[in-house]
Amino acid sequence: MKIGIGNDHAGVEMKHEIIEFLESMGHQVVNYGTDEKASCDYPVYGEKVARAVAAGEVDKGILICGTGVGISLAANKVHGIRAVVCSEPATARLSRLHNDANVLAFGARIVGMELAKMIVETWLNTEFEGGRHQRRVDLIMDVENR
């Protein structure tokens, strides 16, 4: 799978470890984030990854900022994106199973490295269930289209 990853200054170190983790799982990773620790604007990187996912340049996206919240808000402004903030694996699993989330976000100041890896692995290894959940995802997308 080809995964786009983006981050602000708070997520630089975590991003590099997550990239190594993803590559060890056999995924191709495209880095859309900053590698500088100087303060920067997370919406820039949330949008970059979201646009890459929406355009089909990458299959899924992963975003890291201090909390995961701001960068996910920016990503969710891009048409076709369903970005979710997860701080534990159960929400990551359900976001894929029920919501077909295509962008995962988490906070480098909220979760530790091993928990972040568990969240990523769970999210990537969970398939969308479809069925009644497809109708609900369609309703979400209808809101976006209005």
C-alpha positions in Angstrom: 0.0 0.0 0.0 1.1 3.5 -0.7 0.7 5.8 2.3 1.1 9.6 2.5 2.4 10.9 5.8 2.4 14.5 7.0 3.2 16.3 10.2 4.0 19.6 11.8 7.0 20.4 14.0 5.5 18.5 17.0 5.5 15.2 15.0 8.9 15.2 13.3 10.5 12.5 15.4 7.4 10.3 15.6 7.0 10.6 11.8 10.4 9.2 11.2 9.8 6.2 13.4 6.4 5.6 11.9 7.9 5.7 8.4 10.4 3.0 9.4 7.6 1.0 10.9 5.4 1.3 7.8 8.3 0.4 5.5 9.1 -2.7 7.7 5.5 -3.8 7.0 6.2 -3.5 3.3 4.4 -0.2 2.6 5.6 2.5 0.4 5.6 5.9 2.1 5.5 9.4 0.7 6.6 12.1 3.1 4.5 15.3 2.8 5.5 16.6 6.2 8.1 18.9 7.6 11.5 17.6 8.8 12.2 20.9 10.7 11.5 21.3 14.4 10.8 25.1 14.0 7.2 26.0 14.6 5.1 25.7 11.4 1.5 25.5 10.4 -0.2 22.1 10.6 -3.1 22.9 8.2 -0.5 23.1 5.3 0.5 19.4 5.9 -3.0 18.2 6.6 -4.1 19.6 3.3 -1.1 18.1 1.4 -1.8 14.6 2.6 -5.6 14.9 2.2 -5.3 16.2 -1.4 -2.9 13.3 -2.2 -5.4 10.8 -0.9 -8.4 12.5 -2.6 -6.4 12.5 -5.9 -5.5 8.8 -5.6 -1.8 9.6 -5.5 -1.6 7.5 -2.2 -4.0 4.9 -0.9 -4.3 6.3 2.6 -2.9 9.1 4.8 -1.4 9.4 8.2 -1.1 12.8 10.0 0.8 13.7 13.1 0.7 17.0 15.1 0.7 17.8 18.8 -2.8 16.4 19.4 -3.9 15.1 16.0 -6.9 17.4 16.1 -5.9 20.5 14.2 -4.2 18.6 11.4 -7.3 16.4 11.0 -9.6 19.4 10.9 -7.6 20.7 7.9 -7.6 17.4 6.2 -11.4 17.0 6.6 -11.9 20.2 4.6 -10.8 18.4 1.4 -13.6 16.8 -0.6 -13.7 13.1 -0.2 -11.6 12.9 3.0 -12.8 11.2 6.2 -10.0 11.9 8.6 -10.2 10.6 12.2 -8.2 11.3 15.3 -7.3 8.1 17.2 -5.6 7.8 20.6 -6.1 4.0 20.9 -6.5 1.0 18.7 -10.2 0.4 19.3 -11.2 3.7 17.7 -8.8 3.1 14.9 -10.4 -0.2 14.1 -13.9 1.1 14.3 -13.1 4.1 12.1 -12.1 1.8 9.3 -14.8 -0.9 10.0 -17.7 1.5 10.2 -16.6 4.9 8.7 -14.2 3.8 5.9 -11.8 6.5 7.3 -9.1 7.2 4.7 -6.8 9.4 6.8 -5.6 8.7 10.3 -4.4 11.4 12.7 -2.9 11.2 16.2 -0.9 13.4 18.5 2.8 13.1 19.2 2.1 14.8 22.5 -0.8 12.5 23.4 0.3 8.9 22.5 3.7 7.2 22.9 5.6 5.6 20.1 4.5 2.0 20.8 0.9 3.0 21.1 1.1 5.0 17.9 2.5 1.9 16.1 -0.4 -0.2 17.5 -2.9 2.4 16.2 -1.3 2.5 12.8 -1.2 -1.3 12.5 -4.8 -1.8 13.6 -6.0 1.0 11.3 -4.2 -0.3 8.2 -5.2 -3.9 8.8 -8.9 -3.3 9.2 -11.1 -3.4 6.1 -14.4 -1.4 5.7 -17.3 -3.6 6.6 -19.8 -1.9 4.1 -23.4 -3.0 4.4 -25.4 -0.7 6.7 -22.2 1.3 7.2 -22.0 2.2 3.5 -25.3 3.9 3.7 -24.0 6.0 6.6 -20.8 6.9 4.8 -22.9 7.9 1.8 -24.9 10.2 4.1 -21.7 11.8 5.4 -20.6 12.4 1.8 -24.0 13.8 0.9 -23.5 16.5 3.6 -20.2 17.3 2.0 -21.8 17.6 -1.5 -24.6 20.0 -0.3 
